């Protein structure tokens, strides 16, 4: 869990002010079936897209 937290903090830092986003199995640091990984990516896209449309 310590390693996960270090990677999570690094990912948050990298995402700030940059056009970089981490999604999927590796980004969530847990196993997902492919359908779950794809759903995760599509849901993330919808959130980002909604935010862009509001701006």
HELIX and SHEET records of a PDB file:
HELIX    1   1 UNK A    2  UNK A   15  1                                  14    
HELIX    2   2 UNK A   24  UNK A   28  1                                   5    
HELIX    3   3 UNK A   34  UNK A   54  1                                  21    
END                                                                             
